Amino acid sequence: MENNDVLIQRTGRLGHLVLNRPQAMNALNHGMVLAVAQALDAWEADDAVATVLISGAGERGLCAGGDIVEIYHDARTGGNASAQFWRDEYHLNARIKRYAKPVVTLMDGVVLGGGVGISAHASHRVVTERSRVGMPETGIGFVPDVGGTYLLSRAPGELGTHVALTAGMVGGADAVAMGLADHYVDSAHLPALIAELAQRPASAAIGRYGQVPPDSPLSAARWWIDEVYAADDVATILDRLEGVGEPAAVKAAAAIRAKSPTALSVTLAALRRARVLESLEEVLNQELRVSLRALRWPDFAEGIRAQLVEKDRNPAWRPAALAGVSAEVVARTFDDLGPDELGLSFERDGSKGNDNE
């Protein structure tokens, strides 16, 4: 289980996994995913481990997502490394949700994309006043994955649709209100909380330091968010945003117009489809279909180039307008992969792990 990018520690009854790439904001690579999965396998059968904790090294955040630059080079060369990374990552997302022991995740600082996947499916999800949580995929020509469409489609009203299309980040109070987190703890108390977790059950330890979160700004905006984002096409949502007479809505429209038209159209469809699927596993199966096809979109490599490689912040989307994205193109993105399907399943027999659905 040796991997310097993941520190595997034992203190008392706590198994502690520290994502350890602070210079890259703990961005996940394939080796990290495998190391976390292997540790979970070992600890599940170890009676001496009562609780698992996942946190991030450094002061900037838990995890800024998957290592997108690696995926960029794979996409440009037509490789298949990203496909195997996603398969293992999505299996890990489901594993965390169904784990037989409490999993506590410290969603402190920046928690984006893959960072949401490794934390927001846990049984005990802790945010702080420093938390900045989001799924930024539409800004790089991609679609929320790692169970992101599962989580966002189940947020109250249309809050998840708003966050997905704008690719915005939310604070700790909003994360709790949206169902992305459970507990709000002052960041100054995190060292004491970690020490407490080594000795006491997870719920008792967190209960000692948890506090009522501040009011959620997004919840206060549901009066316009729920109405505007209820539409099932992005063009109508944009029209409504610009006509509702709310400055925040106009700002959201501008943010959406800067994103990939293809990614926006598929993201909205993915959220609507995820809403009626019963389990995280079914949604992850759908997300792999979308991810593998998005890997070949010109917008994916172009979005990463513009935002993270050359950083000119001026992506040339193809097509450049929503009108150029046909319903047929969107529908084909969800087609069955045949022998390449992810194949996750979950039986509701009452005997598996932490089913938080």
N, C-alpha and C positions, 0 to 999 in steps of 0.2 A: 504494500500500500504506500510505498515511498513516492512522494511527489512534492517537490519543494513549493509548487504552486498551491498546494492544499496542506495546511498543517493539521495533523491528526493528533488530538490531545485527549488525555483522560484525567479527570480530577474528581475524586469521590465517585459519585454515581452518574457523573455527567460525561458523555462523549461529545467533544467539542471539535467542530470542523471550521477552520479559519481559511477563507479564500485569500490567498497570499500573493497577489500581483498588484500591490498598491500603486506601482508606477503606471499601470494600465487600468486603474480604478477597478481592479480585480475582475477584469473581463474574463469570461469563461473560455477556455480552450478544451479540446477533446480530452486531453489527459486529466484535466480537473474534473470533468463530468464522470469519467471512469473511476477516479480516486474516491469521489464522494459516494458513488454507487457501491464500491467495494467496501468502504467503511460501514455503510448502512447495512450491508449484508452481514458483516461480521458482528456488528453490535446488536442486531435483531435477535440473535441466538445467545447473546451474552447476558446472563441474569444480573451481572454486576453493573450493567449500564441501564439506568432507568429513564434517562432523558437524553435526547440529542439536541445540540445547539449548533446553528450555522450562523457565522458572523463574517465580517470582512476586515482585513488588515488595513491599517492607515486611517486617516481622518476624513477621507473624501466620500466614502460610501461603501455599502455592502457589495455592489456589483453593477457595473455599467452595461452589462449585457454580454452577448457572445462576442468572440473576437472577430469583428466584422471585416477587418482588413484581410485576415486569412480567408474568409469566405469570398471576399472580393477577388482575390487572386485565383481562387478555385473557379469562380464563375467565369472569369475572363478566359481561362484556359480550357473550359468545358470539362473540368474534372468532376469526380464523384466523392471527394473527401467530405464536402459539406453534407451530403446525403447521410453518410454514416454518423457524422457528428449529430445531426438532428435526430436520427433514430435513437441514439443512445441518450441524448438530452431529453427527448420526450418520454422515453421509458423512465428516466429519473424523475421527471415531473410527476408522473403517475405514481411512482414508487413512494415519493414523499407524501403524497396525499393519502395513500393507503397504508402507511407505515404503522406497525403494531405498537409503537411506543410514541410518547409525545415528542414532537419535533418543534423546537422553538427557533424562530428566525428573527434576527435583529436587523430590521429594515431601516437602519440609520443612514443618513446621508443619501447619496444617489443610488436608486434602485430602478434599473431600466431593463426592458426586454428580457433577456435570459436571466437577469437578476430577479425579476418578478417571478419567472418560472421556478427558480430554485428556492423561493421564499414564500410566495403568496398561496401555495397549496399546502403549507404546513398547518399543523393543528393549533399552534400558538404563534401568532404573527405580531411582532412588536414594532411600532413606529415611534418616532421622536419628533421634537420640534425642528430637527434638521432634515427630516425625510423629504426626498423629492422622488416621487414614484411615477413611472410612466411607461408607455409602450410607444416608442418613437418611430415605428417602422414605416409609416406612410411617407415620412420625410426622406427615406432612402429607397423609395420604390419597392417596398416590401409590405408584408401584411402581418399583423400581430400573430405570434405563435406561442410556443411553450405554454399552452393553455390560456393565453391571453384573451382569445375570443370567448372562451368559457367564462372567465371571470368578468370581463367587461359586459358580456351579454346578460349577465345576472345582476349587474349593479342596479340600484333603484332607478325607475323611470328610464330615461335615455342618457343618464350621466356617462355610461360606458361608451355609447356611440359618440358623444361629444369628445371624450378623451381620445378615443381611437382615431377619429378623423383629423382632429387638430394636432395629434401627436404631442399633446401637452403633458407637462408634469404636474402632479398634485402634491400638496403637503400632507402631513400626517393626519390631520383632522379629516381631510377629504378622503384619504385612503381608508380610514375607518368607516366613514359614511358610505363609501362605495362597496364595502365588503372585501377590500383588498387586504385589510389588516384587522386585528381584533383589539389590540391593547396600545395605549398611549403612555409612554414612560419618558420622563425627562432624561436627556442624554447623559447628564451628570451622574445618574443613578445606574448606568449600564454596568460599570465594573462591579458594583455591589450586587446587582441582579445576577450576573454571571457566577459570582461566588455563592450566592444563595441557591442557584440551580444545581450546584454540585452536592447540596445537602438535603434539599427539600423537593417535593413534587412540583412540577412545572407550574400548575395553576396557583398553588400556594405562594411560590416564589414571586411570580409576576403580580399576584394580587397585593403583595406588600408594597410594590413600587408603582403599580398602575394608577392612573389618574383619569378623570373625565377629560376628554379632548376638548379643545376650543371649538367654537361653532364652525361648521363646514361652509366655506364660501360657495362651493358648488351646490350644496343642498339649498341654499338660499336663492340660487338662480334657477331652480327647477321650474319656476313659473313660465320661463321662456324656453329652457332647454328641452323639456319633455314635449312641448308642442312642436318645436322646430324640427327636432331630430326624429320625430315619429314617421317621417316620410321614408319611402323605400327606394329613393334614388337620390344621388348626391346633388344633382342639379336643383331639385326641388328644395332640398335642405339649404343650399346656398341662397336661393331666392328668399326663403323664409328668414334666414339669418339677417339678410340685408334689409328686410322689410319690417322686422319686429320692433324697431325703434329703441334698441338697447345697445349702448356703445360696446359692451363686452361681446355681443353677438356679431357686430360688424368686425371686431378684431378677430373673432373666431373664423368668420368667412374669409378674411384675408389670409389667415394661417392655412386654411384648407385649400385655397386656390394656389398656394405655393407647392402643394404636394403632387405626387404622381397621379394623374387621372386614372390610370389602370389600377394602381394600388388602392386608391380611394374606392373605386367601384367594387373591387373584389373584397375589400375590407368590410364594406357595408353588407354585402351579400353573406360574407362569412359570419358576421355577427347575427344576422337574422336566422341563418341556418343553425348556428350554435345554440341559439335560444331555445330551440325545440328538441335538441338532442339531450338525452337523459343523463349522460355521465361525462366526466372529464375525459375518459378514455376514448369515447366516440368523437369528442371534439378534437383530441390530439390526432386521431386517425385522419380526420378532415384536414387538419392543419398541415400534416405531412404532404397530402396531395397538393395543397396550395403552395407550400414552401418549395417543393421540388419543381413545380412549374414556374414559380417566380424566379427561381435561380437562373432560368434561361431568358427571362424578360430583359430587354435592353435597359429598362428603367432601374433594375436592381444594381447592376454594375455602375451605371451612370450616377445613381443617387449616392452610392458609397464614395465614388470618385469625388463628387462635388462637395460632399459634407465632411469626409474623413481622410481622403487621400490628398488630393490637390487643394481642397478646402476653398474653392472659389465661390461656394454657396450659390452656384448658378447652374443647376442641372438642366439639361435639354431633354425633357420628357418626350417619349414617343409612344402613342400619340400625345400631342401637346394639350389637347382639350378633351373634356368629358364626352363631348359628342362623338369623338373618334373611337370610343371604347364600346364595342357592340355587346349586346346581351349574350350573344353566342360565345364570345371570347370569355366573358365572365363565367358562364355556365360550364364551359369546358375545363376551367380551372379546378372544378370540383369532381371531375370524372374519376372513377375508380382506377387505382394503379395496378390492378391485377396482382401478379406475383410480388410486386414491390410494395404492397400495402403494409402499413405499420402493424396492423392486426392486434391492437390492444383491446382487451375486453374486461368487464367487471361484472361479477355476479352479485346481486344484492341478497346474500344469504345471511347477513348479520354477523359474519365471523371474521371480517377483514378490517383491521386497522382503524384509522380515524376517518370515518366517512362523514365529512362535514357538509354534505349536500342537503 
